[in-house]
Amino acid sequence: MVQKQRHMRASRWLLATVAVATCVTATNLAAVMAPTASAAEATDVQATAQDACSAHIGLSGYSDALDGAQADGVTVGGLSSLAWDKTSGSYVSTLDNNGSTTARIWFVGSNLASPKITGSPIILKQTDGTPYDGTNSDNEGLAVLPDGDFMVSSETEPSIRIYGRDGVQKQELAVPASFDVAPQGEATSNLTLEGVSISPAGHEVVASMEGSLSGDGAQGTSLIRRFLVYRDDATGAAGQWKLTKQVAFKVSDGAKGISDIALLSDDSALVLQRSYDSKTGNDIILSKVSALTTAPDVSNVANLSDAPASDFVSATTLGDLVNCSTLNAPLKSGEVQKNPLMDNYEGLAITKQTGNIASVSLISDNNFNATQTTRVLNLNVDTADYESDTNQPDLLSMLSGFSSLWKASEPFNSADPSTFGVGVVKNAQILKENDDLTQEINNKAAEGSTDTMPSKQVQRALVDSDYKLGETLPDSLGPVLGQYLAEGIAKNQLPLFNKLFTQTNASGYGVSTLGDYVSTSTAKITFNHPRPYVDRTNGGYTAAGLEKSVPIIEASAWTSADGTKHDPSYDGMLTSGSFPSGHTTYATSGAVGLATLLPELAPEILARGSEAGNNRIVLGVHYPLDIIGGRMDGDAANAARWSDPEFVKDQLLPARAELVNYLTAQCKANGKGSTLADCITNTKANSTNGYSNDFVDVVSKEAVTDRASAIKVYENRMTYGFSKVGTATTALQKAASTSVANVPTGAENLLMTAYPTLSSAQRRQVLAMTALPVSDEPLQAESQGYYNLDLAAAMSATVQIDSKGKVVKVTSGAAVPTVQKVSDNNGSNGGSPATPTNPSNTGSANPTQKNPTQKNPTNANNANGETSSKPLATTGANVALISAITAMTLLIGGSLVLVKRHKLLFKKTQPVCFVYGYLKKLS
């Protein structure tokens, strides 16, 4: 209730692996939560599927129907909790504190999209039948127990009481003395037990403290909050609640209080954090805590301010609701809110849970203040605990080779602009090449530009600078399929795809789960390297005999035919580090991600991603080394996501199925083919009518006209042709003929959709045999293998394996990624039916041979092996088969990666059987 003073990725999807005639283990599927109203029912304000608050949170809508409502002779308000009451078939909410008004529980209906007061409230009474009121209770938290009784937390004392359906108090739970309000205890008045929740199983209750105990630090600055965990099965008697432990939690900042908690399971919960500022209004953060059952008991820790991190429960911030769309919510006169959708949200309920997706509702306490609103806000929340969310790639380590070329004196401190771009040149030759390439590419692209009309290449660079994958990616599929994709994105016919690649919040900031997965902010601050067009004197450039700045030709802002203004924003990046390129990281994350969803067109998609990176040089805002760094970032981001079995199962494979089915439907409707493979062939998207452009420069010396040229351009931009910086040969290039040990960990998972029948070891062999050769170029040695990872070649190969399963030959540039089985004497054993290849009469591309053991390779279709006649994805069943095989392979191979990273994949397991015959039927 601190608002009165104005101070202030769970349940898991079932995972399974194939085991013939045996059972395996998988994570538990959470109990389904309380029912919600049908989506068809009316709502006051409904959001669209594109209204995202964060990568984890989307808006469903809101309702102000309860604001100012009259019932039972009083004005409804002061609603501080929310819970489902099965007995009445209604959600319920407590009146927290309103002077002499009797304490009560309101019934607010079954449909929180359009709530309404139903029936008379339950008046809460003491054991002698005397009603409680605002003078002796402040009822903030509410849970409905399995027997229908109500558990209510009051922060006056504080207390946790149980009331019968008649409203009379039946029990009171034990609360530690230290939780009492000072001076009797260590709590601050009005900042005690604000939330309470019961788990779906009905045997665990968790109560949450809004503020900190004095022993844990000063109120307003301390981040430490405590939970009280009760269980009734610990006593052996249902309904007899015993305090089993205290759990420590950290809020996002000292001003935040915990206004409510909602248990997803015995082991995890959603936590609602709230603060208020008179100038900006409410800030509302939704978090998730995990591993409650194994979190340490801190009951005997009097002061947690110096406690180790291991003493605190694991927590993840799901999103800040201030970043939600406003939905044009009204703002009352005198109220200040940065986002008018915000208010004093105090109640939290999980209204439905399907797998990892939870429907969540918040309710606001208007404090009976004329400037505030009683509002119900409805959200869709992805509650999954993705291992890759917390175990992101170590970009600083992977990019550390940059410091051998130019080294910052210190990281950039935004509070002190004089710290920007200060450093020393370590390798003047490479940096001179970096400058020269920047100038040549920029100046060449600017040819034909005028003061009001940029050249065609600069126009594309300006569009790519908007940082929108929805603009960049579609034309990578060619004019026909690209149009289909653009329309699907614009019309929100690809919600799973949009979540991965194009989702933004109300500020336009990207919150997609793959495109925006990794951030380059820390790397830019750490490497602190100045951009080409700024004065680099403090960076040691002039002292090393290099130019103070690169003489680039700046592009003018340009408005495209659709009325969109594209601004290069030179002035906005004067103190923004150049290395690595954030735009390239974003574009590569998107391009590699789309290539894994649509490996049929991987080379074209990857080439388009490389063009987007190169376009940062076209505008003169980045150097080639920045682009190389960004490309490695994007590759590593996708490897991390594809090495996370749950993320693959929940997001990547469903998005692939959605995309394939959508494109197939569009192709059928427009007479381009009855399958996606037919459509690609008929539209020549993988040959002469796919992604193309005629922009050439000193690095990309030929236009992109077909698959072979797309691969070549992509490979040219992988290295930009820098001189050698050393003589050492990296282990990855040795692996091209001897070992695969140094292929980046998890990178083999990027080939799962291209070669679903290959094992992880075989896919690593493919990556090693298509890796670029050793040249000791800058950034290579420290890159953990990502510098040399040639995905365009690897994802478009004809892979030959012998009878022992060894990859013996890889020929890149095939129309469709293919696996052939060959006999030990090099005779044909026919194509592998589990690894489809190109159908007959497809457009072909000149193959690029990458095989260290055969210097004069033959064409992919020759006497050494036949190709299968099945396309990669012809029907939904084929996509389902690939998805099933991929998911199962991930759970075997991918889990090893996670274990290697010292992460526990399965916290709770139960035996499940997976029927091998089901997959056999699909094949």
Long-range contacts (C-beta under 8 A, 24 or more apart in sequence): 1-80, 1-96, 1-97, 1-138, 1-140, 1-155, 1-190, 1-194, 1-210, 1-346, 1-365, 2-190, 2-191, 2-210, 2-211, 2-257, 2-276, 3-274, 3-276, 3-282, 3-344, 3-346, 3-365, 3-367, 4-97, 4-190, 4-367, 5-190, 6-276, 6-278, 7-220, 7-276, 8-255, 8-256, 8-257, 8-274, 8-275, 8-276, 9-56, 9-288, 9-316, 9-318, 9-356, 9-382, 9-383, 9-384, 9-385, 9-386, 9-389, 9-646, 10-264, 10-265, 10-268, 10-288, 10-290, 10-356, 10-358, 10-383, 10-384, 10-385, 11-264, 11-265, 11-268, 11-353, 11-355, 11-356, 11-383, 12-355, 12-356, 12-384, 12-385, 12-646, 13-355, 13-356, 13-384, 13-646, 13-649, 13-650, 14-912, 15-645, 15-646, 15-649, 15-887, 15-891, 15-906, 16-888, 16-891, 16-912, 16-914, 17-888, 17-891, 17-892, 17-914, 18-888, 18-914, 18-916, 18-919, 19-913, 19-914, 19-916, 20-916, 21-916, 22-913, 23-911, 23-912, 23-913, 24-911, 24-912, 24-913, 24-914, 25-906, 25-909, 25-910, 25-911, 25-912, 26-906, 26-909, 26-910, 26-912, 27-906, 27-907, 27-908, 27-909, 28-908, 28-909, 28-910, 29-355, 30-200, 30-264, 30-265, 30-353, 31-200, 31-201, 31-265, 31-353, 32-200, 32-352, 32-353, 32-354, 33-84, 33-200, 33-350, 33-351, 33-352, 33-353, 33-358, 34-84, 34-86, 34-349, 34-350, 34-351, 34-352, 35-84, 35-110, 35-351, 35-352, 36-110, 36-111, 36-112, 36-351, 36-352, 36-359, 37-110, 37-111, 37-112, 37-113, 37-114, 41-111, 41-113, 41-114, 42-113, 42-114, 43-113, 43-114, 43-378, 44-113, 44-114, 45-327, 45-328, 45-329, 46-113, 47-325, 47-327, 48-492, 49-492, 49-495, 49-498, 50-492, 50-498, 50-503, 51-324, 51-325, 51-327, 51-506, 52-324, 52-499, 52-503, 52-504, 52-505, 52-511, 53-319, 53-320, 53-321, 53-323, 53-324, 53-325, 53-379, 53-505, 53-506, 53-511, 54-318, 54-319, 54-320, 54-323, 54-505, 54-511, 55-319, 55-382, 55-499, 55-503, 55-511, 55-512, 55-513, 55-516, 56-318, 56-319, 56-381, 56-382, 56-383, 57-286, 57-318, 57-319, 57-321, 57-324, 57-379, 57-380, 57-381, 57-382, 58-379, 58-380, 58-381, 59-324, 59-325, 59-327, 59-378, 59-379, 59-380, 60-113, 60-359, 60-378, 60-379, 60-380, 61-113, 61-327, 61-378, 62-327, 62-329, 62-341, 62-375, 62-376, 62-377, 62-378, 63-112, 63-113, 63-114, 63-115, 63-375, 63-376, 63-378, 64-330, 64-373, 64-374, 64-375, 65-114, 65-115, 65-116, 65-376, 66-108, 66-115, 66-116, 66-117, 66-363, 66-374, 66-375, 66-376, 67-366, 67-373, 67-374, 67-375, 68-374, 69-116, 69-117, 69-374, 71-106, 71-117, 71-121, 72-120, 72-121, 74-101, 75-368, 76-106, 76-117, 76-374, 77-365, 77-366, 77-367, 77-368, 77-374, 78-365, 78-366, 78-367, 78-368, 79-106, 79-108, 79-346, 79-347, 79-363, 79-364, 79-365, 79-366, 79-374, 80-139, 80-140, 80-141, 80-194, 80-259, 80-346, 80-347, 80-363, 80-365, 81-139, 81-140, 81-141, 81-142, 81-152, 81-195, 81-260, 81-346, 81-347, 81-363, 82-108, 82-142, 82-260, 82-347, 82-348, 82-349, 82-361, 82-362, 82-363, 83-142, 83-143, 83-144, 83-197, 83-349, 84-144, 84-349, 84-351, 85-144, 85-148, 86-144, 86-148, 87-144, 87-148, 87-165, 88-118, 88-119, 90-118, 90-119, 91-115, 91-349, 91-351, 91-361, 92-142, 92-144, 92-150, 93-142, 93-347, 93-363, 94-139, 94-140, 94-141, 94-142, 94-152, 95-121, 95-139, 96-138, 96-139, 96-140, 96-346, 96-365, 97-134, 97-137, 97-138, 97-139, 97-156, 98-134, 98-368, 99-133, 99-134, 99-135, 100-133, 100-134, 100-135, 101-133, 101-134, 102-131, 102-132, 102-133, 103-131, 103-132, 103-133, 103-134, 103-137, 103-139, 105-142, 105-150, 105-152, 105-167, 108-363, 108-376, 112-349, 112-351, 112-361, 112-376, 112-378, 113-378, 115-376, 122-150, 122-163, 122-165, 122-166, 122-167, 123-167, 124-152, 124-163, 124-167, 124-169, 125-163, 125-167, 125-168, 125-169, 126-168, 126-169, 127-168, 127-169, 127-170, 129-168, 138-190, 140-193, 140-194, 140-195, 140-210, 140-259, 140-346, 141-193, 141-194, 141-195, 141-196, 141-197, 141-207, 141-208, 141-260, 141-261, 142-196, 142-347, 143-196, 143-197, 143-198, 143-205, 144-198, 145-198, 145-202, 145-239, 146-198, 146-202, 146-238, 147-239, 149-239, 151-196, 151-198, 151-205, 152-196, 153-193, 153-194, 153-195, 153-196, 153-207, 154-193, 155-190, 155-191, 155-192, 155-193, 155-194, 155-210, 156-181, 157-181, 157-192, 158-187, 158-192, 158-193, 159-193, 160-193, 160-196, 160-205, 160-207, 160-228, 171-241, 173-205, 173-230, 173-241, 173-243, 174-243, 175-228, 175-243, 176-228, 176-243, 176-246, 176-299, 178-213, 178-215, 179-209, 179-213, 179-226, 179-228, 182-214, 185-213, 186-213, 186-214, 186-215, 187-211, 187-213, 187-214, 188-212, 188-214, 188-219, 191-219, 191-257, 193-228, 194-257, 194-258, 194-259, 194-260, 194-346, 195-258, 195-259, 195-260, 195-261, 195-272, 195-348, 196-261, 197-260, 197-261, 197-262, 197-263, 197-269, 198-263, 199-263, 199-265, 199-266, 200-263, 200-264, 200-265, 201-265, 201-266, 203-231, 203-232, 203-233, 203-238, 203-266, 204-229, 204-230, 204-231, 204-263, 204-266, 205-229, 205-230, 205-231, 205-241, 206-230, 206-247, 206-261, 206-263, 206-269, 206-292, 207-261, 208-249, 208-258, 208-260, 208-261, 208-271, 209-258, 210-257, 210-258, 210-259, 211-257, 215-302, 215-303, 215-304, 216-303, 216-304, 216-305, 217-304, 217-305, 220-254, 220-255, 221-254, 222-254, 222-305, 223-250, 223-251, 223-252, 223-253, 223-254, 224-248, 224-249, 224-250, 224-304, 224-305, 225-249, 225-250, 225-251, 225-257, 225-258, 226-298, 226-304, 227-261, 227-292, 227-313, 229-292, 244-297, 245-295, 245-297, 245-298, 245-299, 246-297, 246-298, 246-299, 247-292, 247-295, 247-296, 247-297, 247-298, 247-313, 248-295, 248-296, 248-298, 248-301, 248-304, 248-307, 248-311, 248-312, 248-313, 249-289, 249-312, 249-313, 249-315, 250-312, 250-315, 252-285, 252-287, 252-317, 255-283, 256-283, 256-285, 259-345, 259-346, 259-347, 259-348, 260-346, 260-347, 260-348, 261-348, 262-348, 262-349, 262-350, 262-360, 263-350, 264-288, 264-350, 264-353, 264-358, 264-383, 266-292, 266-293, 267-291, 267-292, 267-293, 267-294, 267-907, 267-908, 268-292, 268-383, 268-385, 270-318, 270-348, 270-350, 270-358, 270-360, 270-381, 270-383, 271-315, 272-345, 272-346, 272-348, 272-362, 274-344, 274-345, 274-346, 276-344, 278-336, 279-336, 280-336, 280-337, 280-338, 281-335, 281-336, 281-337, 281-338, 281-339, 281-342, 282-322, 282-337, 282-342, 282-343, 282-344, 282-345, 283-320, 283-322, 283-342, 284-320, 284-321, 284-322, 284-342, 284-345, 284-362, 285-317, 285-319, 285-320, 285-321, 286-317, 286-318, 286-319, 286-321, 286-360, 286-379, 286-381, 287-315, 287-316, 287-317, 287-318, 288-315, 288-316, 288-318, 288-383, 288-385, 289-313, 289-314, 289-315, 290-314, 290-315, 290-316, 290-385, 291-907, 294-907, 316-385, 316-389, 316-390, 318-381, 318-382, 318-383, 319-511, 321-345, 321-377, 323-505, 323-506, 323-507, 323-509, 323-511, 324-505, 324-506, 325-505, 325-506, 326-506, 329-375, 330-373, 332-370, 332-371, 332-372, 332-373, 333-371, 334-370, 334-371, 335-371, 335-372, 335-373, 339-506, 341-377, 343-372, 343-373, 343-375, 344-372, 345-375, 345-377, 351-378, 353-383, 355-650, 356-382, 356-383, 356-384, 356-650, 357-381, 357-382, 357-383, 358-382, 358-383, 384-646, 384-647, 384-650, 385-646, 386-644, 386-646, 386-647, 386-650, 387-644, 387-646, 387-647, 387-898, 387-901, 387-903, 387-905, 388-517, 388-640, 388-641, 388-643, 388-644, 388-647, 391-640, 391-898, 391-901, 391-903, 392-517, 392-518, 392-637, 392-640, 393-518, 393-633, 393-636, 393-637, 393-639, 393-640, 395-518, 395-520, 395-522, 395-523, 395-580, 395-633, 395-636, 396-522, 396-523, 396-526, 397-782, 397-784, 398-632, 398-633, 398-636, 398-782, 398-783, 398-784, 398-786, 399-523, 399-527, 399-579, 399-580, 399-629, 399-632, 399-633, 399-779, 399-782, 399-783, 400-782, 401-778, 401-779, 401-780, 401-781, 401-782, 401-783, 402-527, 402-529, 402-579, 402-625, 402-629, 402-778, 402-779, 403-527, 404-725, 404-778, 405-430, 405-431, 405-625, 405-725, 405-778, 406-431, 406-529, 406-539, 406-540, 408-526, 408-527, 408-528, 408-529, 410-528, 411-525, 411-526, 411-528, 412-524, 412-525, 412-528, 412-575, 412-577, 414-575, 417-575, 419-528, 420-528, 420-530, 420-575, 420-577, 421-528, 421-529, 421-530, 421-534, 421-536, 421-538, 421-539, 421-575, 421-577, 422-528, 422-538, 422-539, 423-528, 423-529, 423-538, 423-539, 423-540, 424-539, 424-540, 425-539, 425-540, 425-541, 425-543, 425-544, 425-546, 427-725, 427-778, 428-544, 428-545, 428-546, 429-723, 430-625, 430-722, 430-723, 430-725, 430-778, 431-541, 431-544, 431-546, 432-546, 433-722, 433-723, 434-623, 434-624, 434-625, 434-722, 435-532, 435-546, 435-547, 435-550, 435-623, 437-617, 437-623, 437-624, 437-698, 437-699, 437-720, 437-721, 438-532, 438-550, 438-552, 438-617, 438-620, 438-622, 438-623, 438-624, 439-550, 439-551, 439-552, 440-697, 440-698, 441-614, 441-617, 441-618, 441-624, 441-697, 441-698, 441-699, 442-532, 442-550, 442-552, 442-553, 442-617, 442-618, 442-619, 442-620, 443-552, 443-553, 444-696, 444-697, 444-698, 445-618, 445-695, 445-697, 446-553, 446-555, 449-553, 449-555, 449-556, 451-556, 452-556, 453-558, 454-555, 454-556, 454-558, 456-695, 457-615, 457-618, 457-693, 457-695, 458-555, 458-558, 458-618, 458-619, 459-558, 459-560, 459-566, 460-611, 460-615, 460-693, 460-695, 461-555, 461-615, 461-616, 461-618, 461-619, 462-555, 462-557, 462-558, 462-566, 462-567, 462-568, 462-619, 463-560, 463-566, 464-583, 464-587, 464-611, 464-612, 464-615, 464-616, 465-566, 465-567, 465-568, 465-569, 465-583, 465-615, 465-616, 465-619, 466-564, 466-566, 467-510, 467-583, 467-586, 468-502, 469-501, 469-502, 469-512, 469-515, 469-586, 469-587, 469-590, 470-498, 470-501, 470-502, 472-587, 472-590, 472-608, 472-609, 472-612, 473-501, 473-590, 473-591, 473-594, 473-605, 473-608, 475-608, 475-691, 476-591, 476-594, 476-601, 476-604, 476-605, 476-607, 476-608, 476-609, 476-691, 477-598, 477-601, 477-604, 477-605, 477-685, 477-690, 477-691, 478-601, 478-604, 478-683, 478-684, 478-685, 478-689, 478-690, 478-691, 479-683, 479-689, 480-670, 480-672, 480-679, 480-683, 480-685, 480-689, 481-601, 481-663, 481-667, 481-679, 481-680, 481-683, 481-685, 482-691, 484-662, 484-663, 484-666, 484-667, 485-663, 487-666, 488-662, 488-666, 493-662, 494-655, 494-658, 494-659, 494-662, 495-658, 496-651, 496-654, 496-655, 496-658, 497-597, 497-655, 497-658, 497-659, 499-651, 499-655, 500-593, 500-651, 500-652, 500-655, 501-590, 501-593, 501-594, 510-586, 513-647, 513-651, 514-589, 514-590, 514-593, 514-637, 514-638, 514-641, 514-651, 514-652, 515-586, 515-589, 515-590, 515-593, 516-586, 516-589, 517-589, 517-637, 517-640, 517-641, 518-585, 518-589, 518-633, 518-636, 518-637, 519-582, 520-580, 520-581, 520-582, 520-585, 520-630, 520-633, 521-582, 523-577, 523-579, 523-580, 523-629, 523-633, 524-576, 524-577, 524-578, 524-579, 524-580, 524-582, 525-577, 527-577, 527-579, 527-580, 528-577, 529-577, 529-578, 529-579, 530-577, 530-578, 531-573, 531-574, 531-576, 531-577, 531-578, 531-621, 531-622, 532-578, 532-620, 532-621, 532-622, 532-623, 533-570, 533-620, 533-621, 534-574, 550-620, 552-620, 553-620, 554-619, 554-620, 555-619, 555-620, 568-619, 568-621, 570-621, 573-621, 578-621, 578-622, 578-623, 578-626, 579-623, 579-625, 579-626, 579-629, 580-626, 580-629, 580-630, 580-632, 580-633, 581-613, 581-616, 581-622, 581-626, 581-627, 581-629, 581-630, 582-630, 583-612, 583-613, 583-616, 583-622, 583-630, 584-612, 584-613, 584-616, 584-622, 584-626, 584-627, 584-629, 584-630, 584-631, 584-633, 584-634, 585-630, 585-633, 585-634, 585-637, 586-634, 587-612, 587-613, 587-630, 587-634, 588-613, 588-630, 588-631, 588-633, 588-634, 588-635, 588-637, 589-633, 589-634, 589-637, 589-638, 590-634, 591-634, 592-634, 592-635, 592-637, 592-638, 592-750, 592-791, 593-638, 593-641, 595-791, 595-795, 596-638, 596-642, 596-652, 596-656, 596-750, 596-752, 596-753, 596-754, 597-652, 597-655, 597-656, 597-659, 597-753, 598-656, 598-659, 598-660, 599-753, 599-754, 599-795, 599-817, 599-872, 600-676, 600-677, 600-680, 600-686, 600-816, 600-817, 600-871, 600-872, 600-873, 601-680, 601-685, 601-686, 601-690, 601-691, 602-754, 602-791, 602-792, 602-795, 602-796, 602-817, 603-707, 603-710, 603-711, 603-714, 603-792, 603-795, 603-796, 603-813, 603-845, 604-685, 604-686, 604-690, 604-691, 604-707, 604-710, 605-691, 606-710, 606-714, 606-791, 606-792, 606-795, 607-691, 607-704, 607-710, 607-711, 607-713, 607-714, 607-792, 608-691, 609-634, 610-713, 610-714, 610-717, 610-718, 611-693, 611-695, 611-713, 613-717, 614-699, 614-700, 614-717, 624-699, 624-720, 624-722, 625-720, 625-722, 625-778, 625-779, 627-717, 627-720, 628-718, 628-719, 628-720, 628-779, 628-787, 629-779, 631-717, 631-718, 632-779, 632-783, 632-786, 632-787, 635-744, 635-747, 635-750, 635-786, 635-789, 635-791, 636-744, 636-784, 636-786, 638-750, 639-744, 639-745, 639-746, 639-747, 639-749, 639-750, 640-746, 642-746, 642-749, 642-750, 642-752, 642-890, 642-894, 643-745, 643-746, 643-749, 643-890, 643-894, 643-897, 643-898, 644-894, 644-898, 645-887, 645-890, 645-891, 645-894, 645-895, 645-898, 645-905, 648-749, 648-752, 648-886, 648-887, 648-890, 648-894, 649-887, 649-890, 653-883, 653-886, 653-887, 654-883, 656-753, 656-879, 656-882, 656-883, 657-876, 657-879, 657-880, 657-883, 660-873, 660-876, 660-879, 661-876, 661-879, 664-875, 675-871, 675-873, 675-874, 675-875, 676-871, 676-873, 676-874, 677-816, 677-838, 677-839, 677-871, 677-872, 677-873, 677-874, 678-839, 678-871, 678-874, 680-842, 681-838, 681-839, 681-841, 681-842, 681-843, 684-843, 686-815, 686-816, 686-842, 686-843, 686-845, 687-815, 687-842, 687-843, 687-844, 687-845, 688-843, 689-843, 706-843, 706-845, 706-846, 707-796, 707-813, 707-815, 707-843, 707-845, 708-813, 708-845, 708-846, 708-847, 708-848, 710-792, 711-792, 711-793, 711-796, 711-812, 711-813, 711-845, 711-848, 712-848, 714-790, 714-792, 715-772, 715-790, 715-792, 715-793, 718-772, 718-787, 718-788, 718-790, 719-772, 719-775, 719-777, 719-787, 722-777, 722-778, 723-777, 724-775, 724-776, 724-777, 725-776, 725-777, 725-778, 725-780, 726-776, 726-781, 727-776, 728-776, 728-781, 729-774, 729-776, 730-774, 730-780, 730-781, 730-785, 730-788, 732-768, 732-771, 732-785, 732-788, 733-771, 733-772, 733-773, 733-774, 733-788, 734-774, 735-768, 735-771, 736-768, 736-769, 736-771, 736-773, 736-850, 736-852, 737-852, 737-853, 739-768, 740-764, 740-765, 740-767, 740-768, 742-785, 743-767, 743-768, 743-771, 743-785, 743-789, 744-784, 744-785, 744-786, 744-789, 745-784, 745-897, 745-900, 746-894, 746-897, 747-785, 747-786, 747-789, 748-893, 749-890, 749-893, 749-894, 749-897, 750-791, 750-794, 750-795, 751-794, 751-795, 752-886, 752-889, 752-890, 753-882, 753-886, 754-794, 754-795, 754-817, 754-872, 755-799, 755-817, 755-819, 755-835, 756-834, 756-835, 756-881, 756-882, 756-885, 756-886, 756-889, 757-819, 757-832, 757-834, 757-835, 757-885, 758-799, 758-801, 758-819, 758-835, 759-805, 759-889, 759-893, 760-889, 760-893, 762-799, 762-801, 762-805, 762-807, 765-806, 765-807, 766-794, 766-797, 766-799, 766-807, 766-810, 767-794, 769-807, 769-810, 769-850, 769-851, 769-852, 770-794, 770-797, 770-810, 770-812, 770-850, 771-850, 790-850, 793-848, 793-850, 796-845, 797-850, 798-837, 798-847, 798-860, 798-865, 798-867, 799-835, 800-864, 800-865, 801-832, 803-829, 808-853, 809-851, 809-853, 809-854, 809-857, 809-864, 810-850, 810-851, 811-847, 811-848, 811-849, 811-850, 811-851, 811-857, 811-859, 811-860, 812-847, 812-848, 812-849, 812-850, 813-845, 813-846, 813-847, 813-848, 814-838, 814-845, 814-847, 814-860, 815-842, 815-843, 815-844, 815-845, 816-842, 816-871, 816-872, 817-872, 818-860, 818-867, 818-868, 820-860, 820-864, 820-865, 820-866, 820-867, 821-865, 822-864, 822-865, 826-864, 827-863, 827-864, 828-863, 828-864, 828-865, 828-866, 829-865, 830-865, 830-866, 830-868, 831-865, 831-866, 831-867, 831-868, 831-869, 832-868, 833-868, 833-870, 833-923, 834-885, 834-923, 835-868, 836-868, 836-870, 836-871, 836-872, 836-873, 836-874, 836-878, 837-867, 837-868, 837-869, 837-870, 837-871, 837-872, 838-867, 838-871, 839-869, 839-870, 839-871, 840-869, 877-922, 880-922, 881-919, 881-922, 881-923, 884-919, 884-922, 885-919, 888-914
